[in-house]
Amino acid sequence: MTHPPQNLIALGDFKPSDFWQTHINSIFYGIKGPQIHNHFQTYVSLDHRLAHALANDFYAKARGHHPENDIWYLQEWGVGNGNLAACFLSRLREIDSENEVYPFVHYILCDESEEILKGVRSNARLQEHSGKFSTVRIHAEQLDCFRPHSVAKIISNEIWDDLSTKVLLKHQGLYYEEYLCPFLETLPTEDFLEQFKNRDLAELAQLPNFLDTIHWERDFQRVDLDDWPFAETLKAHAENFKDEIPMPVNTGAFSAIAKAKELLAPMNFGYTSFDYGMKTIQDLNQEGRPYFNLYGGQYTFMVNFPLLEDIGRSIGFTKITREYQNQFVGEDLGSAVISLVDLMQNHPQVASMAPWDRDILMLGTLHALNTVYRSPYSGKLNYPAMEGTPKKQRKQIAKLAENLSGRGVPDTVAYVTREEVLAALKPLRKLGYREKDIQSAFQSPPPPVSFVHIQFS
Ligand SMILES: C[S@@+](CC[C@H](N)C(=O)[O-])C[C@H]1O[C@@H](n2cnc3c(N)ncnc32)[C@H](O)[C@@H]1O
């Protein structure tokens, strides 16, 4: 066991990783609501292209079929600010000129956090589809309130990394499980310890932010895989593990996939999920790759996609496909795509720039792309200067942000096509990008932890 520095105070005991991860995440989402997006961005929270690709795919598959009882029920699990649902429904309505699909759709947004669902119900883009959607507060590993075999399509984006995950380590033929324990530097009151233990959201929400001051200690203890869910599948998968590399075992995703199998109707379009993790066994066995992340106190684990594919097959899904997320969006748009951040990371000076100069470069890159890009939705990107930005650069950032187009690239992680980037070559050159930087942005091999799309049918 590791020995925490003496001045740290434990908030509980060492427990398997999934215990503390789910405990902390339910506090995080329960007290922050839609403010979560101040801590991290997702590929769907402002951008529309992934949602449109899903809508185009659903439309192509559903048209020409008639749903049982006249309704295609779609479910999304873990819904954030509701932008994916809103853009999906808007795109479906737009392409369905013959009213073959959109009038029969009902979209159910499922989330564990009431704060999140409150935000969703006030999402203006989604309100345009009033009557076509509903919200249900439910835990994605349970979902017991729905009738089996009643759902036509299930979607989730970046939820598996939040669900229960255990961590396994192989050492000389034996298996060890990761245990975690949270610590604080300052002495917490008895009241706080009780509220923390009981996840008393109303009380915890009144406190100054404590989540990102938690210090996590870890430890590995011997474990018998026979006691784990889907033990036979897991044992066969673990044979491939290299020694000493922590491997996430996303048991919450196992339950979600099993639930999807139970809920999908005889006529269905599968369970589609997007998440961040290792696409192949080689990626899993890559030494030194990260296996967890902390964002503003939220605790996420990378997703082990090869294992989830094995679990999906053992549950009874017969067609399972895995690809990089940008391939899925690119195929829909008929062109290779990257996010704006990927483009900027290939700028020749970016690595040596001060953080505020990187903000200025990002805003310049947005302006350059906005000369050719027109979003189907209006909404100006909010781009505040970060803490510590010197006055001169702060002014420059404010001016650049104010002048951003209301129909421009909607996010710094928004997808842009090769044609759009090449059409903006002239203003990009002025910012210091060379053609070879753009080529390498589109050709870089994917890192061992990437955004991946998996489809279970
Ligand atoms: C990382 S956010 C992603 C949100 C959205 N899908 C997106 O990509 O912007 C995870 C979402 O899953 C929800 N969530 C986390 N754990 C959950 C659980 N056990 N059951 C249902 N929803 C959960 C959170 O409240 C949050 O809305």
The ligand as a MOL file (V3000), in Angstrom:
LIG
                    3D

  0  0  0     0  0            999 V3000
M  V30 BEGIN CTAB
M  V30 COUNTS 27 29 0 0 0
M  V30 BEGIN ATOM
M  V30 1 C -19.2920 13.3310 -19.6090 0
M  V30 2 S -20.9830 13.7680 -19.4950 0 CHG=1
M  V30 3 C -21.4300 13.5910 -21.1970 0
M  V30 4 C -22.6650 14.3240 -21.5170 0
M  V30 5 C -23.1020 14.2750 -22.9880 0
M  V30 6 N -23.3780 12.9240 -23.4250 0
M  V30 7 C -22.0240 14.8890 -23.8360 0
M  V30 8 O -21.3070 14.1350 -24.4840 0
M  V30 9 O -21.8950 16.1240 -23.8210 0 CHG=-1
M  V30 10 C -21.7200 12.3250 -18.7410 0
M  V30 11 C -23.2250 12.4080 -18.5880 0
M  V30 12 O -23.6600 11.1510 -18.0530 0
M  V30 13 C -24.4750 11.3750 -16.9140 0
M  V30 14 N -24.2510 10.2550 -16.0190 0
M  V30 15 C -23.1440 9.9560 -15.3020 0
M  V30 16 N -23.2990 8.8060 -14.6240 0
M  V30 17 C -24.5380 8.3570 -14.9310 0
M  V30 18 C -25.2910 7.2030 -14.5740 0
M  V30 19 N -24.7800 6.2990 -13.7530 0
M  V30 20 N -26.5350 7.0640 -15.0950 0
M  V30 21 C -27.0600 7.9900 -15.9320 0
M  V30 22 N -26.4010 9.0940 -16.2940 0
M  V30 23 C -25.1550 9.2820 -15.8090 0
M  V30 24 C -24.0190 12.7100 -16.3490 0
M  V30 25 O -25.0120 13.3120 -15.5370 0
M  V30 26 C -23.7300 13.4830 -17.6280 0
M  V30 27 O -24.9080 14.0510 -18.1620 0
M  V30 END ATOM
M  V30 BEGIN BOND
M  V30 1 1 1 2
M  V30 2 1 2 3
M  V30 3 1 2 10
M  V30 4 1 3 4
M  V30 5 1 4 5
M  V30 6 1 5 6
M  V30 7 1 5 7
M  V30 8 2 7 8
M  V30 9 1 7 9
M  V30 10 1 10 11
M  V30 11 1 11 12
M  V30 12 1 11 26
M  V30 13 1 12 13
M  V30 14 1 13 14
M  V30 15 1 13 24
M  V30 16 1 14 15
M  V30 17 1 14 23
M  V30 18 2 15 16
M  V30 19 1 16 17
M  V30 20 1 17 18
M  V30 21 2 17 23
M  V30 22 1 18 19
M  V30 23 2 18 20
M  V30 24 1 20 21
M  V30 25 2 21 22
M  V30 26 1 22 23
M  V30 27 1 24 25
M  V30 28 1 24 26
M  V30 29 1 26 27
M  V30 END BOND
M  V30 END CTAB
M  END
